[in-house]
Amino acid sequence: MIQVSSTEFKNNVGRYIKLSEKEDILILRNGKVVAKLTAVSKNEKEIAYSRLLEMIKQSEPVTEDIDLDVMRKERLNKYDSIT
């Protein structure tokens, strides 16, 4: 397991992402662990991929043109109904 400061991690994100494929990375701030970067197992990737494919297969095709304003209004209406 590798330990790095948050500054070192921020300055070399790509390097540590690549290293995380092989071992866990602990990210420290002021000497205390604040995050852990770990690789996703192949099995988890396959599960996520198959779930995504099922969601796509079950979704209905879009039959109309949707513009950005329509999408924005739908999203805002969704959150207005929650409160």
C-alpha positions in Angstrom: 0.0 0.0 0.0 1.3 3.4 -1.0 0.8 6.6 1.1 1.0 10.0 -0.6 0.2 13.5 0.5 -2.8 15.2 -1.1 -0.5 17.7 -2.8 1.7 15.0 -4.3 -1.4 13.1 -5.4 -2.9 16.2 -7.0 0.3 17.0 -8.9 0.6 13.4 -10.2 -3.0 12.1 -10.5 -2.3 10.1 -13.7 0.6 8.3 -12.2 -1.3 7.3 -9.0 -4.4 6.2 -11.0 -2.1 3.9 -13.0 -0.4 2.6 -9.8 -3.8 2.0 -8.2 -4.4 -0.8 -10.7 -1.8 -2.7 -8.9 -2.1 -1.6 -5.3 -4.1 0.7 -3.0 -3.1 4.3 -2.6 -3.8 6.1 0.7 -4.0 9.9 0.4 -3.0 11.9 3.4 -3.7 15.4 4.5 -1.7 16.7 7.4 -0.5 13.2 8.1 -4.0 11.7 8.3 -5.6 9.4 5.8 -8.5 11.2 4.0 -9.1 8.9 1.0 -8.2 5.5 -0.5 -7.8 4.9 -4.2 -8.3 1.3 -5.2 -8.8 -0.5 -8.4 -12.2 -1.9 -9.4 -12.1 -5.6 -9.7 -12.7 -7.1 -13.1 -15.9 -8.8 -11.8 -17.2 -5.4 -10.6 -16.5 -3.9 -14.0 -18.4 -6.8 -15.7 -21.4 -6.4 -13.4 -21.6 -2.7 -14.0 -21.3 -3.1 -17.7 -24.0 -5.8 -17.9 -26.3 -3.6 -15.7 -25.7 -0.7 -18.0 -26.5 -2.8 -21.1 -29.8 -4.0 -19.5 -30.8 -0.4 -18.7 -30.1 0.6 -22.3 -32.1 -2.4 -23.6 -35.1 -1.6 -21.4 -35.1 2.2 -22.2 -37.5 3.5 -24.8 -36.0 5.2 -27.8 -36.3 9.0 -28.0 -38.8 9.8 -30.8 -38.7 13.6 -30.5 -36.1 16.2 -30.6 -35.2 17.4 -27.1 -33.4 20.6 -26.7 -31.4 21.9 -23.7 -34.2 24.1 -22.4 -36.6 21.2 -22.3 -34.1 19.1 -20.4 -33.4 21.9 -17.9 -37.1 22.5 -17.2 -37.7 18.8 -16.7 -34.8 18.6 -14.2 -35.9 21.6 -12.3 -39.5 20.4 -12.1 -38.2 17.1 -10.8 -36.5 18.8 -7.9 -39.4 21.2 -7.2 -41.6 18.2 -6.6 -39.3 16.8 -4.0 -39.5 19.9 -1.7 
